[in-house]
Amino acid sequence: MPKTASISAVIVLSVLLGACTPQQAIIAALTPAGAATTLLGQLKGVDEQNIKRIVELERAGRWDELAGFADKNLEKERSNADWWLVLGYARTQGGDHRAAAKAYGEAVRLEPDSALGWNLLAQSYRATGDSQRAIVVLNNALLALRDAPLTVFLLGESYSDLGRLDQAAAAYRQALATEPKFPAAWFSLARTYALMGRQDDAKEARAKLEKLDPKLAKRLDGGDGAGVAR
């Protein structure tokens, strides 16, 4: 595992969790192994000493200091997308999602072929309640990316935010076509089918999920899953 993987993992998981509702947080933590591996190790433009400082500030929850640390390094390296990601992360954890979006936007501008920046930018917009803008971001991302099931999944979540269930279901199916062993997508697909009244399809999706993650499948029995029957 690269030296930068630990902080990259922190950024990916913490931001995805922090930007979602409790139900979505459960789902976001269960990204497929392939997508997680793709996202890990992204911060290659930050040296080991700075990584240690980032981790220290993150563990202490000193978000303003972390943002200041990122800003200080950006004064020297404005074109370093990794420092924009760190700044965005600090702002997200501090609850300033609009400032986070600006930072992630810079990361995307500098590295448009990196899924990480796009995904975090979209999550920031969702956190501000602007899921329509998240949809625009994610569709733009998919013009630049290939084989990005997590990005497609987040597109489904954004459609779901707005009650656009047909489009959400289509996005989840697309994510699963690329990554069939994606528990979060099966969960959301089953839940979406249930909300649409497509109980047979919901049961089929649930059966797929039970093979991959029985514990997550059980959550479909309650409010999180809109009461998907077995």
C-alpha positions as a Markdown table, in Angstrom:
| # | Residue | x | y | z |
|---|---|---|---|---|
| 1 | Met | 0.0 | 0.0 | 0.0 |
| 2 | Pro | 1.4 | 3.4 | -0.9 |
| 3 | Lys | 2.4 | 5.8 | 1.9 |
| 4 | Thr | -0.4 | 8.2 | 0.9 |
| 5 | Ala | -3.1 | 5.6 | 1.1 |
| 6 | Ser | -4.0 | 6.2 | 4.7 |
| 7 | Ile | -4.9 | 9.8 | 4.3 |
| 8 | Ser | -6.6 | 9.1 | 1.0 |
| 9 | Ala | -8.8 | 6.5 | 2.7 |
| 10 | Val | -9.6 | 9.0 | 5.4 |
| 11 | Ile | -10.6 | 11.6 | 2.9 |
| 12 | Val | -12.7 | 9.3 | 0.8 |
| 13 | Leu | -14.6 | 7.6 | 3.6 |
| 14 | Ser | -15.0 | 10.6 | 5.9 |
| 15 | Val | -16.2 | 13.0 | 3.2 |
| 16 | Leu | -18.6 | 10.4 | 1.7 |
| 17 | Leu | -20.0 | 9.7 | 5.2 |
| 18 | Gly | -20.1 | 13.3 | 6.3 |
| 19 | Ala | -22.0 | 14.6 | 3.2 |
| 20 | Cys | -24.8 | 12.1 | 3.4 |
| 21 | Thr | -27.9 | 11.4 | 5.4 |
| 22 | Pro | -27.6 | 8.5 | 7.9 |
| 23 | Gln | -29.2 | 6.1 | 5.5 |
| 24 | Gln | -26.9 | 7.2 | 2.7 |
| 25 | Ala | -23.9 | 7.1 | 5.0 |
| 26 | Ile | -24.4 | 3.4 | 5.5 |
| 27 | Ile | -24.5 | 2.9 | 1.8 |
| 28 | Ala | -21.6 | 5.1 | 1.0 |
| 29 | Ala | -19.3 | 3.2 | 3.3 |
| 30 | Leu | -19.9 | 0.0 | 1.3 |
| 31 | Thr | -18.3 | 0.9 | -2.0 |
| 32 | Pro | -17.0 | -2.0 | -4.0 |
| 33 | Ala | -13.4 | -3.1 | -3.4 |
| 34 | Gly | -12.4 | -2.1 | -6.9 |
| 35 | Ala | -13.7 | 1.4 | -6.6 |
| 36 | Ala | -12.1 | 1.9 | -3.2 |
| 37 | Thr | -8.7 | 0.6 | -4.6 |
| 38 | Thr | -9.0 | 3.1 | -7.4 |
| 39 | Leu | -9.6 | 6.0 | -5.0 |
| 40 | Leu | -6.8 | 5.0 | -2.6 |
| 41 | Gly | -3.3 | 6.4 | -3.2 |
| 42 | Gln | -4.5 | 9.5 | -5.0 |
| 43 | Leu | -2.5 | 11.9 | -3.0 |
| 44 | Lys | 0.8 | 11.3 | -4.6 |
| 45 | Gly | 1.8 | 15.0 | -4.6 |
| 46 | Val | 2.1 | 15.3 | -0.8 |
| 47 | Asp | 5.4 | 14.3 | 0.8 |
| 48 | Glu | 5.6 | 11.9 | 3.8 |
| 49 | Gln | 6.3 | 14.6 | 6.4 |
| 50 | Asn | 3.2 | 16.6 | 5.4 |
| 51 | Ile | 1.1 | 13.4 | 5.3 |
| 52 | Lys | 2.1 | 12.8 | 8.9 |
| 53 | Arg | 1.0 | 16.4 | 9.8 |
| 54 | Ile | -2.3 | 16.0 | 8.0 |
| 55 | Val | -3.1 | 12.7 | 9.8 |
| 56 | Glu | -2.2 | 14.4 | 13.1 |
| 57 | Leu | -4.6 | 17.3 | 12.6 |
| 58 | Glu | -7.3 | 15.0 | 11.2 |
| 59 | Arg | -7.1 | 12.7 | 14.2 |
| 60 | Ala | -7.4 | 15.7 | 16.6 |
| 61 | Gly | -10.3 | 17.1 | 14.6 |
| 62 | Arg | -8.5 | 20.4 | 14.2 |
| 63 | Trp | -10.2 | 21.3 | 10.9 |
| 64 | Asp | -9.4 | 25.0 | 10.8 |
| 65 | Glu | -5.8 | 24.2 | 11.4 |
| 66 | Leu | -5.9 | 21.6 | 8.6 |
| 67 | Ala | -7.4 | 24.1 | 6.3 |
| 68 | Gly | -4.8 | 26.6 | 7.2 |
| 69 | Phe | -2.1 | 24.0 | 6.6 |
| 70 | Ala | -3.5 | 23.3 | 3.2 |
| 71 | Asp | -3.7 | 27.0 | 2.3 |
| 72 | Lys | -0.1 | 27.5 | 3.4 |
| 73 | Asn | 1.0 | 24.8 | 1.0 |
| 74 | Leu | -1.2 | 26.0 | -1.8 |
| 75 | Glu | 0.6 | 29.4 | -1.6 |
| 76 | Lys | 3.6 | 27.5 | -2.8 |
| 77 | Glu | 1.9 | 24.9 | -5.0 |
| 78 | Arg | -1.3 | 26.3 | -6.5 |
| 79 | Ser | -1.3 | 23.7 | -9.2 |
| 80 | Asn | -1.1 | 20.8 | -6.7 |
| 81 | Ala | -4.6 | 19.1 | -6.9 |
| 82 | Asp | -3.8 | 17.0 | -3.8 |
| 83 | Trp | -3.6 | 20.1 | -1.5 |
| 84 | Trp | -7.0 | 21.3 | -2.9 |
| 85 | Leu | -8.4 | 17.9 | -1.9 |
| 86 | Val | -7.0 | 18.3 | 1.6 |
| 87 | Leu | -8.4 | 21.8 | 1.8 |
| 88 | Gly | -11.8 | 20.5 | 0.6 |
| 89 | Tyr | -11.7 | 17.7 | 3.2 |
| 90 | Ala | -11.0 | 20.1 | 6.0 |
| 91 | Arg | -13.8 | 22.4 | 5.0 |
| 92 | Thr | -16.2 | 19.5 | 4.7 |
| 93 | Gln | -15.4 | 18.3 | 8.1 |
| 94 | Gly | -15.8 | 21.8 | 9.4 |
| 95 | Gly | -19.3 | 21.9 | 7.9 |
| 96 | Asp | -18.5 | 24.5 | 5.2 |
| 97 | His | -19.7 | 22.5 | 2.2 |
| 98 | Arg | -19.7 | 25.5 | -0.1 |
| 99 | Ala | -16.1 | 26.3 | 0.6 |
| 100 | Ala | -15.3 | 22.6 | 0.2 |
| 101 | Ala | -17.0 | 22.5 | -3.2 |
| 102 | Lys | -14.8 | 25.4 | -4.4 |
| 103 | Ala | -11.7 | 23.5 | -3.3 |
| 104 | Tyr | -12.8 | 20.2 | -4.9 |
| 105 | Gly | -13.7 | 22.2 | -8.1 |
| 106 | Glu | -10.1 | 23.3 | -8.3 |
| 107 | Ala | -8.9 | 19.7 | -7.9 |
| 108 | Val | -11.2 | 18.7 | -10.7 |
| 109 | Arg | -9.9 | 21.5 | -12.9 |
| 110 | Leu | -6.3 | 20.4 | -12.4 |
| 111 | Glu | -7.0 | 16.7 | -12.6 |
| 112 | Pro | -10.2 | 16.1 | -14.6 |
| 113 | Asp | -9.3 | 12.4 | -15.1 |
| 114 | Ser | -9.4 | 11.7 | -11.3 |
| 115 | Ala | -12.7 | 10.3 | -10.1 |
| 116 | Leu | -11.9 | 11.3 | -6.5 |
| 117 | Gly | -12.3 | 15.0 | -7.1 |
| 118 | Trp | -15.5 | 14.7 | -9.1 |
| 119 | Asn | -17.1 | 12.4 | -6.5 |
| 120 | Leu | -16.2 | 14.7 | -3.6 |
| 121 | Leu | -17.4 | 17.8 | -5.5 |
| 122 | Ala | -20.7 | 16.1 | -6.2 |
| 123 | Gln | -21.1 | 15.1 | -2.5 |
| 124 | Ser | -20.4 | 18.6 | -1.4 |
| 125 | Tyr | -23.2 | 19.9 | -3.6 |
| 126 | Arg | -25.5 | 17.2 | -2.2 |
| 127 | Ala | -24.6 | 18.3 | 1.3 |
| 128 | Thr | -25.8 | 21.8 | 0.5 |
| 129 | Gly | -29.1 | 20.5 | -0.8 |
| 130 | Asp | -28.2 | 21.1 | -4.4 |
| 131 | Ser | -28.5 | 17.6 | -5.8 |
| 132 | Gln | -29.4 | 19.0 | -9.3 |
| 133 | Arg | -25.9 | 20.5 | -9.5 |
| 134 | Ala | -24.4 | 17.3 | -8.2 |
| 135 | Ile | -26.1 | 15.5 | -11.2 |
| 136 | Val | -24.5 | 18.0 | -13.6 |
| 137 | Val | -21.1 | 17.4 | -12.0 |
| 138 | Leu | -21.4 | 13.6 | -12.1 |
| 139 | Asn | -22.6 | 13.6 | -15.7 |
| 140 | Asn | -19.7 | 15.8 | -16.6 |
| 141 | Ala | -17.4 | 13.4 | -14.7 |
| 142 | Leu | -18.7 | 10.4 | -16.7 |
| 143 | Leu | -17.6 | 12.2 | -19.9 |
| 144 | Ala | -14.0 | 12.2 | -18.6 |
| 145 | Leu | -14.0 | 8.9 | -16.8 |
| 146 | Arg | -14.2 | 5.2 | -17.7 |
| 147 | Asp | -15.3 | 2.3 | -15.5 |
| 148 | Ala | -16.4 | 4.5 | -12.7 |
| 149 | Pro | -19.1 | 2.6 | -10.8 |
| 150 | Leu | -18.9 | 4.7 | -7.7 |
| 151 | Thr | -19.5 | 7.9 | -9.7 |
| 152 | Val | -22.5 | 6.3 | -11.4 |
| 153 | Phe | -23.8 | 5.1 | -8.1 |
| 154 | Leu | -23.6 | 8.6 | -6.7 |
| 155 | Leu | -25.5 | 9.8 | -9.7 |
| 156 | Gly | -28.2 | 7.4 | -8.7 |
| 157 | Glu | -28.2 | 8.7 | -5.2 |
| 158 | Ser | -28.5 | 12.3 | -6.5 |
| 159 | Tyr | -31.4 | 11.3 | -8.7 |
| 160 | Ser | -33.0 | 9.6 | -5.7 |
| 161 | Asp | -32.5 | 12.8 | -3.6 |
| 162 | Leu | -34.9 | 14.5 | -6.1 |
| 163 | Gly | -37.4 | 11.7 | -6.3 |
| 164 | Arg | -36.4 | 10.9 | -9.9 |
| 165 | Leu | -36.7 | 7.1 | -9.2 |
| 166 | Asp | -36.6 | 5.8 | -12.8 |
| 167 | Gln | -33.3 | 7.6 | -13.4 |
| 168 | Ala | -32.0 | 6.5 | -10.1 |
| 169 | Ala | -32.7 | 2.9 | -10.8 |
| 170 | Ala | -31.1 | 3.2 | -14.2 |
| 171 | Ala | -28.0 | 4.6 | -12.7 |
| 172 | Tyr | -27.8 | 1.8 | -10.1 |
| 173 | Arg | -28.2 | -0.8 | -12.8 |
| 174 | Gln | -25.4 | 0.8 | -14.8 |
| 175 | Ala | -23.1 | 0.8 | -11.8 |
| 176 | Leu | -23.9 | -2.9 | -11.2 |
| 177 | Ala | -23.2 | -3.7 | -14.9 |
| 178 | Thr | -19.6 | -2.5 | -14.3 |
| 179 | Glu | -19.3 | -3.8 | -10.7 |
| 180 | Pro | -21.8 | -6.6 | -9.9 |
| 181 | Lys | -20.4 | -7.1 | -6.4 |
| 182 | Phe | -21.5 | -3.7 | -5.2 |
| 183 | Pro | -23.7 | -4.1 | -2.1 |
| 184 | Ala | -24.5 | -0.4 | -1.8 |
| 185 | Ala | -25.9 | -0.3 | -5.4 |
| 186 | Trp | -28.0 | -3.5 | -4.8 |
| 187 | Phe | -29.4 | -1.9 | -1.6 |
| 188 | Ser | -30.3 | 1.3 | -3.3 |
| 189 | Leu | -31.7 | -0.5 | -6.3 |
| 190 | Ala | -33.9 | -2.7 | -4.1 |
| 191 | Arg | -35.1 | 0.3 | -2.1 |
| 192 | Thr | -35.8 | 2.3 | -5.2 |
| 193 | Tyr | -37.8 | -0.5 | -6.8 |
| 194 | Ala | -39.8 | -0.8 | -3.6 |
| 195 | Leu | -40.6 | 2.9 | -3.7 |
| 196 | Met | -41.7 | 2.5 | -7.3 |
| 197 | Gly | -44.0 | -0.3 | -6.3 |
| 198 | Arg | -42.0 | -2.9 | -8.3 |
| 199 | Gln | -41.9 | -5.5 | -5.6 |
| 200 | Asp | -40.8 | -8.4 | -7.7 |
| 201 | Asp | -37.8 | -6.5 | -9.0 |
| 202 | Ala | -37.1 | -5.3 | -5.4 |
| 203 | Lys | -37.1 | -8.9 | -4.2 |
| 204 | Glu | -34.7 | -9.9 | -6.9 |
| 205 | Ala | -32.3 | -7.1 | -6.0 |
| 206 | Arg | -32.6 | -8.0 | -2.4 |
| 207 | Ala | -31.7 | -11.7 | -3.1 |
| 208 | Lys | -28.6 | -10.5 | -4.9 |
| 209 | Leu | -27.7 | -8.3 | -1.9 |
| 210 | Glu | -28.3 | -11.1 | 0.6 |
| 211 | Lys | -25.6 | -13.2 | -1.1 |
| 212 | Leu | -23.1 | -10.3 | -0.8 |
| 213 | Asp | -24.0 | -8.7 | 2.5 |
| 214 | Pro | -26.8 | -10.4 | 4.6 |
| 215 | Lys | -26.5 | -7.7 | 7.3 |
| 216 | Leu | -27.1 | -4.9 | 4.9 |
| 217 | Ala | -30.0 | -6.8 | 3.3 |
| 218 | Lys | -31.7 | -6.9 | 6.7 |
| 219 | Arg | -31.9 | -3.1 | 6.7 |
| 220 | Leu | -34.3 | -3.4 | 3.8 |
| 221 | Asp | -36.9 | -4.7 | 6.3 |
| 222 | Gly | -37.2 | -1.3 | 8.0 |
| 223 | Gly | -37.5 | 2.3 | 7.1 |
| 224 | Asp | -34.1 | 2.5 | 5.3 |
| 225 | Gly | -35.4 | 0.0 | 2.8 |
| 226 | Ala | -38.9 | 1.1 | 2.3 |
| 227 | Gly | -40.1 | -2.3 | 3.6 |
| 228 | Val | -38.7 | -4.6 | 0.8 |
| 229 | Ala | -40.3 | -8.0 | 1.3 |
| 230 | Arg | -38.3 | -11.2 | 1.1 |
